[in-house]
Amino acid sequence: MLTQSGHPLPRTRCGASAGHDQVVSTGPRTHTNRTRAQSFGSDARAYDRVRPGYPPELIDDLVVDGPRSALDVGCGTGKAARPLQSRGVEVLGLEIDPRMAEVARGNGVPVVVTAFETWDADGERFDLLVSGQAWHWIDPITGTRKAARLLRLGGLMALFWNFAQLEPAARRVVNAAYDAVAPELTQTSVLRGNGPDTVPGHMEILRRSGGFGRIERRRYRWEQEYGRDEWLGLIRTHSDHSTLPPDQLSRLLAAVGAAFDVVGGMATAHYTTDAVFARAR
């Protein structure tokens, strides 16, 4: 299939599906919550250690056209940049938190510490622009217009997020723990299955901007096993958890840990990496 600029989108590969049906709820103005947006660096090394990466099928689709240069917006510790580098792509990361940027540099990713919306590219253009787990922290109107300007004609913009659901037995007891200690996270936390319903909104903004041709949604499904302590380490890196009052966070961690104990201390997380692909006109 061709975009309106005449460039083909990468072919759907094994593990991915194209479509526009709705699948975590971050809210329409998440990007304005700077306390949460800049909370991740409080333990950047833990973030790098416990946050999952992205499935190989997604990386395959990002590089299928042989991009030479890529901009990683909100690169964090380099979770998306590193696999792109391993495929021969020259990646520049942008990251607002200097603590996250320091870890990314230690992982071999060149990083500019800046907000994407105000970064001066000095005329540079890219074949690929990616944003993993980060685009909801970017002003959607300003960011989308800027992304279109930074891409070469036919360049690929790819936004993607990891969404997880614990296996049913673990989900029931873990949800009960949240209901008892942090019910305010029921309808918002990605760790409770929320978020995919926000993806169509990002797609609509891309459409309305006029800077992109055909826009496609893809999903990549995979699984990961977690022990009790691994899951507790993971939830500490999520901003809606780490910014809870300390006493409430401690009680939530204890309750979730006890829930894991009920199911034997291990559980499978079923992940969907939800991606939006768009070609610059």
N, C-alpha and C positions, 0 to 999 in steps of 0.2 A: 504494500500500500504506500502511496505517495502523499507527502504533505503538500500544502498549497504552494510551497516554494519549489516543489519538484523533487525533494530529497526523500528517500525512503526512511521510514522509522525502522529501527532494528526489528528483526523478525522475533516473534514470540518463540521462546525456547522452552525446553523441558523444565517444568517447575514453575512456569509463569502462565498467567492467563490474562487476556485483554478483555476489557469491558468497562462499563460505566455504572454498574449497579453499586448501591451503597453497601459498604461492609460493616477515635478515641477522643474522647471529647476533650478539647482544649479550650473551646470557647472562641468567639469571633474576635476578641481583642486580647488574646494571650500575649501578643508581642509587646503590649504596654506594661506588663507586669515585670519590671526590671529586677525586682528582688528575686523572683524565681529564675528569670533568665540568666542571672549572674551568680546563681547559687551553686552551680555544678563544680566550680573550681575549689570549693571548700575542702574537697578531698579528691583532687584530680587523678591521683595515682590509683585510688580505689575505683573511680569511674573507668579508667582505662583497663583495669584488671577484670572487673565483673560485668561491664556492659557487653552485650553480644555484638558481634560484627554483622556482616551481611552475607547472604547466600551467594555462592559462586555464580549461579545462574543470572543474578542481577548484574554482577560485575561483567559477565560475558556480554550481556545486552548493552552495557554502557560503552564497551570498547569495540563492538562489532564493526564499526566503521573506521577503526584505526585512528582515534583522536590523538594528536600529539601533545596538546596542552589542555589542562583542566583547572577550573577554579572551584575550590571546595568552600562553600559558604557556611560558616558556623562549624568549622572543621573539628572542634573539640580536641580530642587527643589523637585524631588521625584514623578513626575507625574506617572511614570510607577512603581516605587518601592513600593509605598504605596498600590495599589490594590494587588500586589503580596504578600506583607506582610499580608494583610487581609485574604489571602488564606493559610496562614501558611508557606510561603516560607521565609527562612532566606536570606535577601538581603544585599549585600555590594555594595555601590555606588562609582563610580569613577567620579570626576568632576574637571575640570581644573580651574574653577573660584571659589575662596574662598567665594565670596558673595553668589553665588548660593548654595554652599555647606552648608553655615551657615543656610540658610532657610530650606534646606533638613534635616539637623540635628534637627532643631526645629520641623520638621514634623515627627521626629522619625526614620529617615533613617541614618544608619551609613555610613559615607562618608570619603574616602581618597581623599585629594586634590592633584591631579596628572594628568599628561597626560597619557592616556592609553598606548601609544606606549612605554613609558619608565618605566611604573610601574613594580615593582618587586613583583610578586605574592608569592615568597618564597615557591614554590612548591604546592601551593593550587590549587585545581581543583574544577569545578562547574558543576552542573547538567544542568544549564540554563544560557545563556548569552543573555541579551537583550540590545537594544539601540533604544530608542525612540526619534525621531527628532534630532538625533545626529551623526549617522554614517558617514554622508557626511563631518563632521569635522575631521574625523579620516583618517590618511594615509591609503589608501585602500589596499596596498600590505602588509605593515608591520602589519596593524591592523588585516587583515584577517588571516595571518599566526599565529599571537599571539592568536587570538580567538580560533583557532583550537587546540592549545596547552593547553589552559586553560580549555577546556571542557573535561569532562570524556567521555570515549567511548560511542557513542550513544547520548551524550548530545545535547540539542537543542540550536541553535543560532537563534535569532529572531530580525530582523531589521524592524522598522516600522516608518511611517510618517503619519501625518494628513494633507490631502489636502482638500481645501475648494473651493466651487463655490457659490457665492451669487445667489439667485433666479433671473430669467432673467430680471425683471423690474429694480431691484436694480443694477444688474450687468451693465446694459447699462449706467446708469447715473454715477455710480462709475468709470467705465472704462473711461468715458469722462473726469472725473476729473483728472485721472492719465495722460491721453493723453495731457491734458493742462498744467499740473504742473510737472509731473515726468515720461515722456515718456520712460526713460531709464529702467524703471521697467516693461515695457510691456511684454517682453519676458523672464523675470527671476523670478518675484515675485510669491511666492506660493499663495499670496492673489489675484492674477489675474489668477489663474487656472493653473499655471505652476508647473512642478516638477515631475509628474508621469513618464515622459519619461526618467528620470534618473535611475529608479529602475532596468530596465534590465541590465544596466551597472554594478550595484552592484552584481546582480546575476551571471553575466559572470565572474567577478573576483573571486567569491566564487567557481565557477566551475573549473576555471583554477588553483586555489590554490592546488587542490588535497586533501585538508583536510576535505572535506565534501562529504556526499553521496547525495541522491536525494534532489534537491532544488526546493521549491514550493513557488509560489506567491499567496497571498490571499488578498481579499479586504473585508472590513467591512463598510457598508454604514449606515449613521445616520444623523440626522439634529439637528441644534441648532438655536434658535431665538436670534437675537441681536438687542438691541436698539442702537441708534446713538452713545451715549457715550461709550457703551460697545465695539462697533466695533472700535471706535477711540482708546480706551485703548488697544485693541488687536493689532492693527497695529503698535502701538508704541513699542511693544515688539519684532517685527521682525527686524533682524539685517540690512537688506537692506533698511529699513525705518529709524531706529534709527541712522544710520550712515550717512544719508543725511545731507547736510549743514543745520544748524538750521533754517535759513530763508525759505529754500525750504520745509523742513519738516512742518513748521508752515503753509505755504500756502497749502500744500497737505492736512493736517488735516482739514483746513477750507473748502477746496473744497469737500473733501469726506463727511464732516459733512453736507454741503449744499446739496449734492446728496442724503444723507439719508433723509433729510427734504422733498425732492421732493416726496419720496415714503412713507411719513407718519411717518418717524422716526424709523421704524422697518423693519427688513428683515430676511429671513431665509437663513442660510448658509447650503448648502448640503455638508456634509463631506464624504470623503472616507479615511479610515485608510488603507494604502497600506503596506502590510507586506510581508517579505521574511522569510521563515522557512528553516533551513538546519540542518542536523544531522552530528555531528562529527564522522569521521571514526576512 
